[in-house]
Amino acid sequence: MPRGSSPKRERQYEHSRQSAKERGESSKRAKEIAARTVNKERARSGESKTASKSSTQDISSGRRGGQRSHRGAGGPTKAQLYAEARRRGVKGRSSMNKAQLARAVGR
């Protein structure tokens, strides 16, 4: 958190970080998510010196609630499915298409 942040933003950061950890994110990723969330809220409320256009004109991160998170309408990408198959040790994954990979990893 930047110097001089309010207690409210400190609580918001900790809450966001803890929520991300509970969802299974790594500590590093949880801190990044929390910092981005708090920084966007600070920009929207005029607490930061600089703010991007998307921070001030987009819907708030709390209201958005994961609408644009990792999975779009098509679900995970073939590359994501392939990585999951590799982690699970699926045989023949290199010759599989996206649908076959999805079935092999159980999605």
MDAnalysis code that builds the backbone (N, CA, C; Angstrom):
import MDAnalysis as mda
import numpy as np

u = mda.Universe.empty(321, n_residues=107, atom_resindex=np.repeat(np.arange(107), 3), trajectory=True)
u.add_TopologyAttr("name", ["N", "CA", "C"] * 107)
u.add_TopologyAttr("resid", np.arange(1, 108))
u.add_TopologyAttr("resname", ["MET", "PRO", "ARG", "GLY", "SER", "SER", "PRO", "LYS", "ARG", "GLU", "ARG", "GLN", "TYR", "GLU", "HIS", "SER", "ARG", "GLN", "SER", "ALA", "LYS", "GLU", "ARG", "GLY", "GLU", "SER", "SER", "LYS", "ARG", "ALA", "LYS", "GLU", "ILE", "ALA", "ALA", "ARG", "THR", "VAL", "ASN", "LYS", "GLU", "ARG", "ALA", "ARG", "SER", "GLY", "GLU", "SER", "LYS", "THR", "ALA", "SER", "LYS", "SER", "SER", "THR", "GLN", "ASP", "ILE", "SER", "SER", "GLY", "ARG", "ARG", "GLY", "GLY", "GLN", "ARG", "SER", "HIS", "ARG", "GLY", "ALA", "GLY", "GLY", "PRO", "THR", "LYS", "ALA", "GLN", "LEU", "TYR", "ALA", "GLU", "ALA", "ARG", "ARG", "ARG", "GLY", "VAL", "LYS", "GLY", "ARG", "SER", "SER", "MET", "ASN", "LYS", "ALA", "GLN", "LEU", "ALA", "ARG", "ALA", "VAL", "GLY", "ARG"])
u.atoms.positions = np.array([
    [0.841, -1.189, 0.000],
    [0.000, 0.000, 0.000],
    [0.882, 1.247, 0.000],
    [0.464, 2.279, -0.725],
    [1.241, 3.520, -0.745],
    [1.224, 4.208, 0.620],
    [2.254, 5.022, 0.850],
    [2.280, 5.784, 2.100],
    [1.057, 6.693, 2.148],
    [0.507, 6.847, 3.334],
    [-0.619, 7.749, 3.514],
    [-1.955, 7.170, 3.087],
    [-2.046, 5.840, 2.851],
    [-3.339, 5.269, 2.489],
    [-4.239, 5.268, 3.710],
    [-5.501, 5.361, 3.443],
    [-6.467, 5.430, 4.536],
    [-6.661, 4.048, 5.157],
    [-7.132, 4.015, 6.391],
    [-7.433, 2.724, 7.032],
    [-8.460, 1.918, 6.230],
    [-9.395, 2.619, 5.592],
    [-10.402, 1.935, 4.780],
    [-9.728, 1.174, 3.637],
    [-8.780, 1.813, 2.964],
    [-8.099, 1.156, 1.843],
    [-7.202, 0.016, 2.334],
    [-6.627, 0.166, 3.525],
    [-5.838, -0.910, 4.114],
    [-6.727, -2.138, 4.354],
    [-7.919, -1.905, 4.913],
    [-8.860, -3.006, 5.149],
    [-9.306, -3.632, 3.837],
    [-9.573, -2.790, 2.847],
    [-10.005, -3.277, 1.541],
    [-8.908, -4.146, 0.909],
    [-7.664, -3.706, 1.014],
    [-6.530, -4.463, 0.485],
    [-6.441, -5.832, 1.160],
    [-6.490, -5.839, 2.485],
    [-6.389, -7.103, 3.224],
    [-7.542, -8.035, 2.885],
    [-8.747, -7.492, 2.779],
    [-9.917, -8.310, 2.445],
    [-9.767, -8.915, 1.043],
    [-9.366, -8.107, 0.070],
    [-9.187, -8.586, -1.300],
    [-8.082, -9.633, -1.368],
    [-6.988, -9.381, -0.661],
    [-5.864, -10.320, -0.664],
    [-6.282, -11.653, -0.058],
    [-6.994, -11.587, 1.073],
    [-7.431, -12.807, 1.752],
    [-8.439, -13.579, 0.899],
    [-9.336, -12.867, 0.236],
    [-10.324, -13.522, -0.631],
    [-9.639, -14.249, -1.777],
    [-8.642, -13.617, -2.369],
    [-7.912, -14.245, -3.471],
    [-7.171, -15.487, -2.984],
    [-6.575, -15.411, -1.790],
    [-5.886, -16.571, -1.225],
    [-6.866, -17.722, -1.006],
    [-8.075, -17.411, -0.520],
    [-9.081, -18.442, -0.276],
    [-9.555, -19.087, -1.574],
    [-9.490, -18.337, -2.672],
    [-9.866, -18.887, -3.976],
    [-8.750, -19.734, -4.567],
    [-7.606, -19.797, -3.898],
    [-6.520, -20.652, -4.355],
    [-5.417, -19.940, -5.116],
    [-5.405, -18.618, -5.123],
    [-4.339, -17.871, -5.794],
    [-3.062, -17.934, -4.958],
    [-1.922, -17.816, -5.608],
    [-0.657, -17.775, -4.879],
    [-0.572, -16.456, -4.106],
    [0.344, -16.380, -3.154],
    [0.499, -15.151, -2.361],
    [0.836, -13.965, -3.251],
    [1.739, -14.187, -4.197],
    [2.151, -13.108, -5.096],
    [0.975, -12.619, -5.937],
    [0.201, -13.549, -6.501],
    [-0.951, -13.187, -7.333],
    [-2.042, -12.517, -6.484],
    [-2.248, -12.996, -5.269],
    [-3.248, -12.412, -4.377],
    [-2.906, -10.957, -4.056],
    [-1.622, -10.688, -3.817],
    [-1.197, -9.310, -3.542],
    [-1.417, -8.428, -4.762],
    [-1.124, -8.957, -5.945],
    [-1.311, -8.193, -7.179],
    [-2.783, -7.853, -7.403],
    [-3.659, -8.835, -7.217],
    [-5.096, -8.606, -7.388],
    [-5.590, -7.557, -6.403],
    [-5.175, -7.687, -5.144],
    [-5.604, -6.745, -4.114],
    [-5.119, -5.332, -4.422],
    [-3.858, -5.215, -4.830],
    [-3.304, -3.893, -5.133],
    [-4.035, -3.259, -6.318],
    [-4.312, -4.035, -7.353],
    [-5.018, -3.497, -8.509],
    [-6.428, -3.041, -8.141],
    [-7.099, -3.844, -7.324],
    [-8.458, -3.497, -6.899],
    [-8.469, -2.192, -6.114],
    [-7.580, -2.093, -5.123],
    [-7.532, -0.896, -4.288],
    [-7.101, 0.319, -5.102],
    [-6.112, 0.147, -5.983],
    [-5.668, 1.280, -6.794],
    [-6.771, 1.795, -7.707],
    [-7.575, 0.885, -8.241],
    [-8.680, 1.316, -9.100],
    [-9.706, 2.109, -8.281],
    [-10.020, 1.636, -7.099],
    [-10.979, 2.346, -6.252],
    [-10.427, 3.710, -5.823],
    [-9.126, 3.769, -5.534],
    [-8.514, 5.059, -5.181],
    [-8.602, 6.028, -6.350],
    [-8.363, 5.533, -7.564],
    [-8.431, 6.394, -8.752],
    [-9.856, 6.873, -8.988],
    [-10.825, 5.984, -8.811],
    [-12.230, 6.349, -9.040],
    [-12.712, 7.410, -8.055],
    [-12.185, 7.357, -6.832],
    [-12.644, 8.310, -5.823],
    [-11.763, 9.553, -5.739],
    [-10.751, 9.648, -6.608],
    [-9.909, 10.834, -6.634],
    [-8.818, 10.867, -5.578],
    [-8.483, 9.722, -5.004],
    [-7.465, 9.664, -3.958],
    [-6.049, 9.556, -4.512],
    [-5.905, 9.197, -5.785],
    [-4.565, 9.036, -6.352],
    [-4.217, 10.235, -7.226],
    [-2.916, 10.462, -7.406],
    [-2.475, 11.608, -8.206],
    [-2.745, 11.395, -9.689],
    [-2.577, 10.158, -10.153],
    [-2.816, 9.858, -11.558],
    [-3.839, 8.735, -11.664],
    [-4.557, 8.694, -12.773],
    [-5.560, 7.650, -12.978],
    [-5.726, 7.406, -14.465],
    [-5.811, 6.149, -14.848],
    [-6.022, 5.829, -16.253],
    [-7.490, 6.062, -16.611],
    [-7.742, 6.194, -17.895],
    [-9.099, 6.421, -18.365],
    [-10.007, 5.248, -17.995],
    [-9.470, 4.028, -18.110],
    [-10.288, 2.848, -17.796],
    [-10.610, 2.769, -16.299],
    [-9.729, 3.306, -15.450],
    [-9.998, 3.274, -14.015],
    [-11.137, 4.205, -13.633],
    [-11.215, 5.339, -14.310],
    [-12.222, 6.329, -13.924],
    [-13.537, 6.178, -14.661],
    [-13.524, 5.618, -15.874],
    [-14.754, 5.547, -16.660],
    [-15.379, 4.165, -16.709],
    [-14.668, 3.146, -16.292],
    [-15.172, 1.779, -16.306],
    [-16.040, 1.553, -15.075],
    [-16.813, 0.449, -15.063],
    [-17.583, 0.149, -13.863],
    [-16.627, -0.244, -12.742],
    [-17.058, -0.067, -11.508],
    [-16.171, -0.314, -10.376],
    [-15.833, -1.796, -10.271],
    [-14.691, -2.093, -9.690],
    [-14.255, -3.477, -9.570],
    [-15.205, -4.285, -8.689],
    [-15.781, -3.659, -7.681],
    [-16.733, -4.351, -6.821],
    [-18.014, -4.715, -7.547],
    [-18.483, -3.818, -8.376],
    [-19.711, -4.069, -9.134],
    [-19.472, -5.059, -10.263],
    [-18.295, -4.987, -10.867],
    [-17.977, -5.886, -11.979],
    [-17.955, -7.331, -11.502],
    [-17.339, -7.575, -10.362],
    [-17.384, -8.891, -9.736],
    [-16.953, -10.059, -10.595],
    [-15.889, -9.916, -11.362],
    [-15.369, -11.038, -12.130],
    [-15.998, -11.222, -13.495],
    [-16.725, -10.223, -13.990],
    [-17.342, -10.358, -15.303],
    [-16.320, -10.596, -16.396],
    [-15.139, -10.028, -16.234],
    [-14.104, -10.210, -17.253],
    [-12.929, -10.997, -16.695],
    [-13.219, -11.944, -15.839],
    [-12.122, -12.734, -15.291],
    [-11.657, -13.754, -16.326],
    [-10.809, -14.664, -15.941],
    [-10.040, -15.491, -16.868],
    [-10.830, -16.259, -17.899],
    [-11.994, -16.715, -17.606],
    [-12.741, -17.501, -18.573],
    [-13.780, -16.638, -19.262],
    [-13.706, -16.576, -20.551],
    [-14.704, -15.864, -21.336],
    [-15.843, -16.804, -21.672],
    [-16.609, -16.458, -22.694],
    [-17.757, -17.263, -23.091],
    [-17.328, -18.659, -23.541],
    [-16.122, -18.764, -24.096],
    [-15.654, -20.050, -24.598],
    [-14.947, -20.905, -23.571],
    [-14.882, -20.481, -22.344],
    [-14.181, -21.234, -21.313],
    [-12.679, -21.109, -21.477],
    [-11.938, -22.073, -20.950],
    [-10.479, -21.990, -21.022],
    [-9.980, -22.167, -22.462],
    [-8.839, -21.594, -22.740],
    [-8.255, -21.710, -24.072],
    [-7.617, -23.093, -24.232],
    [-7.275, -23.419, -25.466],
    [-6.619, -24.704, -25.721],
    [-5.289, -24.758, -24.987],
    [-4.578, -23.634, -24.963],
    [-3.291, -23.593, -24.264],
    [-3.465, -23.847, -22.759],
    [-4.526, -23.284, -22.165],
    [-4.787, -23.523, -20.742],
    [-5.122, -24.987, -20.488],
    [-5.944, -25.565, -21.377],
    [-6.303, -26.973, -21.236],
    [-5.075, -27.870, -21.411],
    [-4.217, -27.521, -22.367],
    [-3.007, -28.300, -22.610],
    [-2.095, -28.260, -21.380],
    [-1.957, -27.078, -20.785],
    [-1.119, -26.945, -19.585],
    [-1.675, -27.789, -18.443],
    [-3.001, -27.784, -18.305],
    [-3.643, -28.593, -17.269],
    [-3.401, -30.084, -17.532],
    [-3.522, -30.496, -18.796],
    [-3.286, -31.895, -19.161],
    [-1.843, -32.290, -18.878],
    [-0.910, -31.387, -19.153],
    [0.504, -31.668, -18.883],
    [0.731, -31.847, -17.387],
    [0.101, -30.962, -16.572],
    [0.246, -31.086, -15.110],
    [-0.302, -32.422, -14.610],
    [-1.381, -32.894, -15.255],
    [-2.003, -34.147, -14.822],
    [-1.393, -35.375, -15.477],
    [-0.488, -35.169, -16.419],
    [0.189, -36.287, -17.054],
    [-0.669, -37.051, -18.047],
    [-1.558, -36.364, -18.757],
    [-2.442, -37.003, -19.735],
    [-1.611, -37.461, -20.934],
    [-1.760, -38.722, -21.296],
    [-1.025, -39.293, -22.438],
    [-1.696, -38.882, -23.741],
    [-0.913, -38.595, -24.768],
    [-1.430, -38.262, -26.088],
    [-1.975, -36.858, -26.218],
    [-1.662, -35.993, -25.262],
    [-2.220, -34.641, -25.252],
    [-1.770, -33.805, -26.439],
    [-0.583, -34.062, -26.983],
    [-0.069, -33.220, -28.064],
    [-0.869, -33.371, -29.356],
    [-1.550, -34.496, -29.523],
    [-2.340, -34.693, -30.750],
    [-3.821, -34.414, -30.535],
    [-4.215, -33.958, -29.345],
    [-5.631, -33.698, -29.039],
    [-6.039, -32.298, -29.468],
    [-7.325, -32.162, -29.841],
    [-7.877, -30.837, -30.103],
    [-8.463, -30.286, -28.796],
    [-9.045, -29.103, -28.851],
    [-9.532, -28.445, -27.638],
    [-10.621, -29.264, -26.941],
    [-11.573, -29.795, -27.692],
    [-12.667, -30.573, -27.092],
    [-12.130, -31.836, -26.415],
    [-11.180, -32.494, -27.056],
    [-10.600, -33.704, -26.475],
    [-9.814, -33.385, -25.210],
    [-9.074, -32.280, -25.229],
    [-8.350, -31.865, -24.031],
    [-9.320, -31.564, -22.886],
    [-10.425, -30.900, -23.203],
    [-11.419, -30.563, -22.185],
    [-11.986, -31.832, -21.546],
    [-12.287, -32.826, -22.366],
    [-12.794, -34.100, -21.834],
    [-11.726, -34.801, -20.996],
    [-10.492, -34.754, -21.454],
    [-9.410, -35.452, -20.750],
    [-9.138, -34.861, -19.370],
    [-9.281, -33.549, -19.234],
    [-9.036, -32.942, -17.919],
    [-10.320, -32.782, -17.115],
    [-11.445, -33.177, -17.691],
    [-12.719, -33.183, -16.947],
    [-13.399, -31.843, -16.857],
    [-13.330, -31.043, -17.916],
    [-14.023, -29.738, -17.899],
    [-15.175, -29.736, -18.851],
])
